[in-house]
Amino acid sequence: MAISTQARTQPIGLPETQAAVASTLQAFFDCHIAQAAQIDPAYQALWQTLEKVSFDGGKRMRPYLMLLAFQAFNPGTVRPIIPIAASLELLHISMLIHDDVIDRDDIRHGRPNVSGSYLSRYAAFVPDEANRRHYADSAAILAGDLALSSAYLLAGEAKVSEAQRLLAQRLLGEAVFNVAGGELIDTEASFLHDSAPDPMTIYRYKTASYSFVSPLTVGARLAGADETAVMQLRQFGLLLGIAFQLTDDLLGVFGNEADTGKSTVGDIREGKHTYLAAQTRQLCPAADRQQFDALYGKQDLTEEEARQVRTIMERSGARARTEAAADDHGRQAAEILRGIAMDEAIRPPLEELIVRCTRRSY
């Protein structure tokens, strides 16, 4: 479906998206918490914890991208597809919960995540720390599974045609397939150093695929966009997602924690396989490389040692190269966007997203 470039749709705003998604998710949780209570209070508590983490932070960017992509090719109301937009948020929440288990994190958005909540909940019952960790992570895995299955249920509630519901659910499955692959190779990269994949491959599948490509694809296909536009939009999302992740890596090392809420030591302690780290190893001289390898991934890293790592990253030119790569991906995304025939009213919000993904403060 080609849409007139002269059409003037009123773009949905992020606050409007957030309110619509919040209302849809709240109704969904109210229903399922009540159903869970009929099984057991413990099960009700798990659903309540899932509800809590679902409303703790989160900008609802994936639903927003989906709705903008829909509006880019269809001037009709977005109301019938709000449940599908909300399903993308549930998919995201499920990935975050499982990712936190993999990364052994207990905090998300400055608050206890599911594992962190259950560590506290089980403290009075399980004195052994290792067992308590096991049971808390088990609850988190179950919560992540519930969020994932709920994404499919919620998408199925959309007041659209059967073909559109099946399309949305198929694209959800595609997103899960891609992000699981990205998550696995990212996890293995922490110990399979010699055979670790290019960080860009991880970014493509772990970040760009489900956070950018999938929402844009779902929205465009639901709107009836033609194949050329969908493929262009997928490429735009891929470039934008990689730009976002490169910038996120920079924030994870050089960011202002007060502004970003993101630790500037965690990625270094974890020894995260990032483009920034790979470029540091490639560019720095032997003496710096030896020091970098001794510190990067050190679990008891001190603030002073983290400062030394940052100095090596800057001195080697890795920081500048990563900044340039983020900017380059942003420029390419902008070029792709300019070539997509869409409702012109939707172009500025998408252009703004490029700036937000490449110009976050650090």
C-alpha positions in Angstrom: 0.0 0.0 0.0 1.5 3.3 -1.0 0.4 6.4 0.9 0.3 9.9 -0.5 3.3 11.9 0.7 0.9 14.8 0.9 -1.2 13.3 3.6 -1.1 15.0 7.0 -1.6 12.5 9.8 -1.3 13.8 13.3 1.6 11.8 14.7 1.0 10.0 17.9 3.1 11.4 20.7 5.2 9.4 23.2 3.1 10.5 26.2 -0.1 9.4 24.4 1.5 6.1 23.6 2.6 5.6 27.2 -0.9 6.3 28.5 -2.6 4.0 26.0 -0.1 1.1 26.7 -0.3 1.7 30.5 -4.1 1.4 30.3 -4.0 -1.7 28.2 -1.4 -3.4 30.4 -3.2 -2.5 33.6 -6.5 -4.1 32.4 -4.5 -7.2 31.4 -2.8 -7.4 34.8 -6.0 -6.8 36.7 -7.6 -9.8 35.0 -4.7 -12.2 35.4 -3.9 -11.2 38.9 -7.5 -12.1 39.8 -7.3 -15.4 38.0 -3.9 -16.2 39.7 -5.5 -15.5 43.1 -7.9 -18.4 42.5 -4.9 -20.8 42.1 -2.8 -19.7 45.1 -1.7 -16.5 46.9 1.9 -17.2 45.9 0.9 -17.2 42.3 -1.0 -14.0 42.7 2.1 -12.5 44.3 4.2 -13.5 41.3 1.8 -11.8 38.9 1.8 -8.7 41.2 5.6 -8.6 41.1 5.5 -8.9 37.3 3.0 -6.0 37.2 5.2 -3.9 39.4 8.3 -4.3 37.3 6.3 -3.7 34.2 5.4 -0.2 35.5 8.9 0.6 37.1 10.5 2.8 34.5 10.5 2.0 30.8 9.8 4.6 28.1 7.5 2.4 25.9 9.7 3.2 22.9 8.9 -0.1 21.1 5.1 0.5 21.1 5.8 4.1 20.0 7.9 3.0 17.1 5.3 0.5 16.0 2.5 3.1 16.1 4.6 5.6 14.2 5.4 3.0 11.5 1.7 2.2 11.2 0.8 5.9 10.8 3.5 6.4 8.2 1.5 4.2 5.8 -2.1 4.4 7.1 -3.9 7.5 8.2 -6.5 5.6 10.1 -6.9 5.4 13.9 -4.3 3.4 15.9 -6.8 2.4 18.6 -7.5 -1.2 17.3 -3.8 -2.0 17.3 -2.9 -0.7 20.8 -3.0 -4.3 22.2 -0.4 -5.3 19.7 1.7 -2.3 20.6 1.4 -3.3 24.3 2.3 -6.9 23.4 5.7 -5.6 22.2 6.2 -4.0 25.6 5.4 -7.4 27.3 7.9 -9.1 25.0 10.5 -6.4 26.0 9.7 -7.0 29.7 10.2 -10.7 29.3 13.6 -10.2 27.7 14.7 -7.8 30.4 13.7 -10.2 33.2 15.6 -13.1 31.6 18.5 -10.9 30.7 18.8 -9.8 34.4 18.9 -13.5 35.4 21.7 -14.1 32.8 23.6 -11.1 34.0 23.0 -11.8 37.7 21.5 -8.4 38.2 19.0 -7.6 41.0 18.2 -4.0 40.1 16.5 -2.5 37.1 15.6 1.2 36.7 17.0 1.8 40.2 14.5 -0.6 41.8 14.6 -4.4 42.6 13.7 -6.5 39.6 12.0 -9.8 39.9 15.1 -11.6 41.2 15.8 -8.8 43.6 12.2 -8.8 44.9 12.2 -12.5 45.5 15.6 -12.4 47.2 14.0 -10.2 49.8 10.8 -12.2 49.9 12.7 -15.5 50.5 15.2 -14.1 53.0 13.1 -15.2 56.0 12.6 -18.7 54.6 15.9 -19.7 52.9 19.0 -18.8 55.0 21.5 -20.3 52.5 22.5 -17.6 50.1 23.1 -19.9 47.1 19.7 -21.6 47.5 18.0 -18.3 48.0 19.5 -17.0 44.8 18.4 -20.2 43.0 14.8 -19.9 44.1 14.7 -16.1 43.4 16.0 -16.6 39.9 13.5 -19.5 39.4 10.7 -17.1 40.2 12.2 -14.6 37.7 12.4 -17.1 34.9 8.7 -18.0 35.5 7.8 -14.3 35.5 9.7 -13.8 32.2 7.9 -16.8 30.7 4.5 -15.3 31.8 5.4 -12.0 30.2 6.4 -13.7 27.0 3.3 -15.9 26.7 1.2 -12.9 27.6 2.6 -10.9 24.7 1.0 -13.5 22.3 -2.3 -13.4 24.3 -2.5 -9.7 24.2 -1.7 -9.5 20.5 -4.6 -11.9 20.0 -7.0 -9.5 21.7 -6.6 -6.8 19.1 -9.7 -5.8 17.3 -8.2 -6.4 13.8 -8.7 -9.0 11.2 -7.6 -12.6 11.8 -4.9 -12.3 9.2 -3.5 -9.2 11.0 -3.5 -11.0 14.4 -1.7 -13.9 12.9 0.8 -11.6 11.2 1.5 -9.8 14.5 2.0 -13.1 16.3 4.3 -14.4 13.6 6.4 -11.3 13.8 6.6 -11.6 17.6 8.0 -15.1 17.1 10.5 -13.8 14.6 11.6 -11.2 17.2 12.1 -13.9 19.9 14.0 -16.0 17.5 16.5 -13.2 16.7 16.9 -11.9 20.2 17.5 -15.3 21.7 20.4 -15.8 19.2 21.8 -12.5 20.0 21.6 -13.1 23.8 23.3 -16.5 23.5 26.3 -15.3 21.5 26.6 -12.2 23.8 26.6 -14.5 26.8 29.2 -16.8 25.3 31.4 -13.9 24.2 32.2 -13.3 27.9 34.3 -16.5 28.0 34.9 -17.6 24.4 37.3 -14.8 23.8 39.2 -16.2 20.8 36.0 -17.2 18.9 33.7 -14.4 20.0 31.7 -12.9 17.1 31.9 -9.4 15.9 30.1 -7.1 18.4 28.1 -5.7 15.5 26.6 -9.2 15.0 25.5 -9.2 18.7 24.1 -5.7 18.3 22.1 -6.7 15.2 20.3 -9.5 16.8 20.2 -8.7 20.5 19.4 -5.0 20.3 18.4 -3.9 16.8 16.2 -6.9 15.9 13.5 -6.7 18.5 13.9 -3.1 19.8 13.8 -1.4 16.4 13.4 -3.6 13.4 10.5 -5.7 14.8 8.3 -2.7 16.0 8.8 -0.9 12.8 8.1 -4.0 10.7 4.9 -4.9 12.7 3.5 -1.4 12.4 4.3 -1.1 8.6 2.9 -4.5 7.8 -0.3 -3.9 9.8 -0.7 -0.7 7.8 -0.4 -2.5 4.5 2.9 -0.9 3.4 4.4 -2.3 0.2 7.4 -4.6 0.3 9.9 -2.0 -0.8 8.9 0.4 2.1 9.0 -2.5 4.6 12.5 -3.5 3.6 13.7 0.1 3.7 12.2 0.5 7.2 13.8 -2.7 8.4 17.2 -1.4 7.2 16.5 2.0 8.9 15.7 0.1 12.1 18.8 -2.0 11.9 21.1 1.0 11.5 19.2 2.9 14.2 19.5 0.0 16.6 23.2 -0.4 16.1 23.7 3.4 16.6 21.7 3.2 19.8 23.8 0.3 21.1 27.1 1.9 20.3 26.0 5.0 22.1 24.8 2.9 25.0 28.2 1.3 25.3 29.8 4.7 25.5 27.3 5.7 28.2 28.2 2.5 30.1 31.8 3.6 30.4 31.9 7.4 30.0 28.3 8.4 31.0 27.1 10.6 33.8 25.5 8.2 36.1 23.2 10.9 37.6 21.8 11.6 34.2 21.6 8.2 32.7 21.0 6.0 35.8 23.5 3.6 34.2 26.6 2.4 36.0 29.9 3.4 34.4 31.8 0.5 36.1 29.4 -2.5 35.5 30.3 -3.1 31.8 34.1 -3.0 32.7 33.7 -5.4 35.6 31.6 -7.7 33.4 34.2 -7.6 30.6 31.4 -6.9 28.2 32.2 -7.8 24.6 31.5 -4.4 23.0 32.7 -2.6 19.9 34.4 -0.1 22.2 36.4 -2.9 24.0 37.3 -4.6 20.7 38.6 -1.4 19.2 40.6 -0.7 22.4 42.3 -4.1 22.1 42.9 -3.5 18.4 44.3 0.0 18.6 46.2 0.2 21.9 50.0 -0.5 22.2 51.3 -3.7 23.8 51.9 -2.2 27.3 48.4 -0.7 27.4 46.9 -3.9 26.0 48.5 -5.9 28.9 47.1 -3.5 31.5 43.7 -3.4 29.8 43.4 -7.2 29.6 44.3 -7.4 33.3 41.6 -5.0 34.3 38.8 -5.4 31.8 36.5 -8.1 33.3 38.0 -7.9 36.8 35.1 -8.6 39.2 36.6 -6.6 42.1 37.6 -3.6 39.9 38.1 -0.4 41.9 37.0 3.1 40.8 40.7 4.0 40.2 41.2 0.9 38.0 38.1 1.8 36.1 39.5 5.2 35.5 42.7 3.6 34.1 40.6 1.5 31.7 38.8 4.7 30.5 42.2 6.4 29.9 43.4 3.5 27.8 40.2 3.6 25.8 40.5 7.3 25.1 44.3 7.2 24.5 44.0 4.4 22.0 41.4 6.2 20.0 38.8 3.6 20.6 36.3 6.0 22.2 36.6 8.4 19.2 36.2 5.5 16.8 33.1 4.3 18.6 31.6 7.7 18.6 32.3 8.0 14.8 30.7 4.6 14.2 27.5 5.6 16.1 27.4 8.9 14.1 28.0 7.0 10.8 25.1 4.5 11.5 22.9 7.5 12.4 23.7 9.2 9.1 23.0 6.1 7.2 19.7 5.7 9.0 18.8 9.2 8.1 19.7 8.6 4.4 17.5 5.5 4.3 14.6 7.4 6.0 14.8 10.2 3.4 14.2 7.6 0.6 11.0 6.0 2.1 7.7 7.2 0.6 5.5 7.8 3.7 3.2 10.3 5.3 5.4 13.3 5.6 3.9 14.2 9.0 5.5 11.0 10.5 9.0 11.8 9.2 10.0 14.4 11.8 9.4 12.1 14.8 11.5 9.4 13.2 14.2 11.9 12.5 14.1 12.9 16.1 14.7 9.3 17.1 17.9 9.3 15.2 19.1 12.2 17.3 18.0 10.6 20.5 19.8 7.4 19.7 23.1 9.1 18.8 23.2 12.2 20.9 22.4 11.0 24.4 24.5 12.8 27.1 27.8 11.3 28.1 
